[in-house]
Amino acid sequence: MNKSLTLVMALCACALVRAQVIATDNAEHSAYTVNATYNAINGGTGAWDPAGWVAEGWEAGDRPLVKAVSPSLNMGTQVFTTNAAVGGGADSKRKLQSGIPIGSTVTWRMMIDPACSAGEFYLDVRSGQPGSSGQRDMLLLIGEVGANWRVYAKYGGIEMSTLFSTPFTLGERVDGSMTITGLNTWQMTLTPFGGSPSTISGEFRTTDQLVQVLNFSNFGLNGDAYFNNISVNGPAPANQTLTGNLILGDTAFSGASTRNIAYTVMQGTTTLASGSVTASASSSALSIDVPASATGAAELVLDGSSFLKRVVSINLTGSNQAIGNATMQNGDVDGTGEVDAADIDQVIAAFGNMGDNVEDVDVSDEVDAADIDIVIANFGGMDD
């Protein structure tokens, strides 16, 4: 039985569910070669359209290249680039196999070469196909030399541009993040490297469309636009919540000390959730989130301090449920999984100690005769 309080206190109460990675791409992926175009290459991982990048120049815009950059730029060692002569433009489109669900977040890095003196850089967020209005352009992030970053979209139903507090600074890495907050709504945050974030929320220009295309482009930019570290993450799976009470047997909690009890929810050898409860009373509320996709027989395992390991059988239904009281037997101060003579000896040896001690099994902040009596009363108890 693991009684390491250091480990238990380091745990956080959390279900083992994370945002689902839909797709990622990075110019350092093995599919890309420095000084070669990335057009039509399907690098990265995840649910990208197998056609790969669709990149093109227009009106004298240059073709896209993967370029090596100095690590001092904090963009990685290789980046995607587009470049457009003044008066021209270039597109670099990455399409997903399907529209991303509400709650998803897209992240990326971007930078404009400090040698630039004119032009604009864009991230054009699009649907896969035009909607009923014939429109596919959902919003447009714009960076223009000499101005702040801005987003052209709908705000209160009106199409317009709204400025970030983030200036368009040449040679500065900016991290972008866009979350799909609803069917027709979004929130975007720009954070200069080492700086403070700025956030804008609004509505998409289209209605009832899903984001599927990211188009990194520029117009009239007389230098390189860099972008990299593109990631699309879906929302975390839904949870089912298990509620009940943790009962720590033979405790008074008449002092200031607390007890930390680690828990895991197991289904076979799979850990569905883990965390800890910091108890300051004999009864503490349990609330444990488990992926809603998990159903069937499972076990809640409780372990820590002077208490024997308790295993509670549960049946996961995919819905919230009350699991009742989980009572832990006291007395195993040496953490061997059995209350025996060694535990009695350890409490006797600590007799008179004050404060937070594992031998203080009734949590009164003093090791006294009551603690010896509790261990004797639980003699022979063993871990579940």
N, C-alpha and C positions, 0 to 999 in steps of 0.2 A: 504494500500500500504506500503510495507516494505522499509523504507528509511535508514536503519541502514548502514552507510558507513563502520563501522567496519566489518560487515558481508560481505558487497559487496567486500571490498578490500581483504578479506581473501579468496574469491573464486578464482579459477584458470580456465582459459578457457580450457575446456576439454569435449569431448564426453564421455558419460557414458558407455564406452566399455573397457573391461579389457581382459587380457589373459584368455582364457577359461580353467578352471581346468578339465583335462582329468581324472586324478587319483592321489590319495595320499595314503601313508601308513606310519604308525608310530607304533613302538612297544608298545606304551601306549594304543593302540586301545583295546577296550573291548574284542575283539576276542582272544587276546593273554594272556597267563598266565606265570608269572615269573617262571623260572627254568623248563619250559616245551618246547618241540620242537614246532616250528612254521611250520614244514613241513606239506603240504596239507591243511593249514588254509588260508582262503580267508578273511583276515582282510582289514582294510583301507576302502576307498571309491572310487567310480568311475569305470572306464572301465577296471578293471583287469579281466584276465581270471578266471572264477569261480573255476577252479581247485586249485587256491591258489598257495602258494609257492611250488616249487619243489626243495627239498634240499637233498643232499646226500654226504656222505663221500666216498673217494676212497683211496686205499693204506694206510689204517690206519687212515684216516681222521675222526674226530669226527662228531657226528650229531649236527645240529644247535639248539641253545637255545635262548629263551628270558631271559635276565638277568637284574637284578636291579643294577643300578650304582649310584655312588655319584653324586648329582647335581653339584658338583664342577668341574666335567668333561665337563659341558656345552653340554651334549649329550641328556639331558632329564633324567627321572628317570628310564626308561626301554629302553633297546636297543636290536636289533638283533645282534647275534654273530655267528661267525663260528670259529672253532679251528681245527688245523691239527697238528698231531705229525710230527716231522722231517721226511721227506721222504714221507709224505702223503699229501692229499689235501681234500678240501671240497667245494661244490658248493651250492649256494642259489639263485635260479632263480625265477624272478617275470616276468610273461608274461602279456602283454596287449591283449585285445580282437582283436585289429587290429593295423597295423602300424601307428605310429604317423605322422601327416602331417609336411611338411616343415614349418619352422618358430616356431616349438615347442621347449620347453626348459625342460630338465630334471634336477632336483636338488636333492642333498642328503648331508648327513653328514657322516663322517667316522673318525675312530681313531683306532690305534693299541695299545694294552695294553703295558704299559711301561716295563713290566716284560719280554717282548719278546727280544730275542737276535739273532734270525735267521728267515729267511723265506720271503715270498712275499705275498702281498695282491693285488687282481685284481678287476676291474670292467670290465667285458666282455660285450660289447654292441653288440647285435645280431639282425638279422632279424628273422621273424617267420619261414621261410622255406629257405633252400639253394637256391641261385640264379642259373643263367645259368652256372656259373663257379663251382657250387657245394659247394660254400662257403657261410656260414651264419655268421661268425665272422666278424663284421664290424670295430671294433677298440678295443684295449685293453689298459686300464689304469693300470699302474703297480706301486706299491709301494714296494720298496725293502729296507730292513734294511741296513743302511750304504750308501744309494744313494739318489738322488733326484727322485721325482715322474716323470714318463715319460709316453708317449703314443705311442704305436705301431700301426701304420696306414700307409696310403700312403701320401707322400709329393712330389708333382711334379710327381706323377705317380709311385714313387719308394717306396716300403715297407721298413720301417725303424722305429726306435725309436727316439723320440724327447723329450728332457728334459725340464721340467718346472724349473723355478728358485726356486720353493718350495721344501725344503728338506723333506725327509721322516723322520719325527721326532716322536719317540715313545711317547705316552701319549698326543699328540697334536691333537685337533680336527681340521679337515680340511673340509671346505664346498666346494662341487663340483657343477658345473653348466655346462651343455652341451646343446648348441643350434644347431638345425638342420638348417643350413644356406642355403642349396640347396639339390637337389636330391642326390648328391654324396659328399656333403661337410658338415663340422661341425666346431664348435668352442667350446673349453672347457676352463673353468677358475677354478683354485683352489685357495682358500683363507684360509690361516691358521687363526684360531680364534683370532681376534684382530690384524691380520697382513695384509700384502699387497697382492693383487691378482696377479696371474701370468696366462697368457693366451696363448694358442696354437691353431692354426687353421690348418686344413688339409683336406684330402679326406678319405672317407671310403675305406676299403680294398675290399669291394664288390661294384658292380655298379647297379644302378636302383633298390635298395632295400630300404625298410622302417624299421626304428628301431621299434622293438616290444618286445625284451627280454632284461632284465637287470640281469646279472649274477654276484653277489658278491661272490668272491671265494678267495681261498688262497692255497698256496703250501708250505709245510715245515715250517709253522709258528708255533713256539713253545709257543704260547699264544693266547689270544682272539683277533679277529678282530671285532670291533664294527661298525655298520652302522645303520642309522635311518633317519627319516624325508624325505622320498622319495616322490617327487612330480613331476608330468608330466603335463605341462601346454601347451595348444595349442595356436596358434597365435590369437591375437585379431581379431574380425570380421572386414571385410572391411568397410570403411566409405563412405558416400556421403557428399560432402561439399557444404554448403549453403553460397553464397557470396552476398554482398550488401553493403549498406552504412547506418550508423547510423547518423541521422541528429538531432542535439540538437537545437531546435527552440529558437530564440531570444538570441543567445549567440555571444559574440565577441572574447572571449579568448585572450584579449589583455594583460593579466597579466601572472603570472607563474603558477596559479592554474590549476588543472585538475578536471574532473568529472568522477566518476565511475558508470557505468550502468551495472546492473546484467541482465543476460538473461537466459531463460530456453526454451527449445523446448519440448512441451508437445503433447502427443497423448492420448487424453482422460485423465486419471489420471496417465499415465505413463510418467516419465521424461526421455526423450531420450538424452538430453545434457544440460549442464549448465556451466556457467562461468561468466566472466565479461569483459567489455571493459573499459579501461582507456582512456578517451577522452581528448585530448589537443587542439582540434580544433572543429569548429562547425560541421564538417563532418569527420567521422572516418570509416575506412573500417571494415566490418564484414566478418569473415570467421569462420564458425561453422561446426564442424564435427559431423555427425549423423550416427548411424549404417546403413549400406546399406540395411540391412534386413527390415528396417522400411519403409513402403510405405503407401500412402493414406493421408487423411486430417490430418493436424497437426497445431499447433499454436506456433509462436515465441512470447514470453512474455518478454518485456523490462521494467525495473523498476529501479529507483534510483534518488538520489539527489533531486532537485527541480522540477523534471519532472513527469508529469502524466503517469501512467502505459499505455503502448502501447501494443496491441495484434495484431499481423500480422498473417493472415490466409495464410497457405502455403499448397502445395500438394506435398508430398514426392514421388519421382519416383524411388528411389534406385540409381540414378545417380546425379552427380554434377549439380547444377542449380544456376542461378542468381535470387535473390528475390527482387532486386531493392532497393529503399530508404525506410527506416523506420524512420519517423519523430516523435519526441516526443515533446509534448506541454509543455511549461514552466510555472512556477508560483506557484506550490504547495509546498511552502517552509516548511509547517508544516506536510506534509506527510499524510494528511487525505484523499487523493483521490479526492479532489475538490479544485479549486481555488476560495477562498471566502474572506470575509472581514478580517478574522483572518490572512490570509497570508499578506494582505496589512498592517495590524497593526504590524506584526512581522518584516516586512522590514523597516517600519518607525522607529520602536524601535531600529533597528540595524544601522540606518542611520549614515554614517561617519566611520563605521568600515572598517579597511583595512585588506588585506590578504585573506585567504581562509575561506569564510563564505557561508553557504547555502543561506543566504539572498542575496548574490551577484549573482543574477540569470543570469546576462549577462557575468559572469566570467571575470570581469575587475580588480579584486583584490581590489575593493572599492564598498561599498554599498552607492549608490547615487540616484539621482532623476530618472536616467534611469531605475534602478531596480524597483522603485515604478511604473513607467509608464508601464513596461512590465507586472507586476502582474495585474494591472488594465485592460490592454488590453486583458488579458487571463481570466478575471473574468467569472466565471460560468463554466469553463472547468472541466471535470470529467474524472476519469480513464476509460479506455476501459473496 
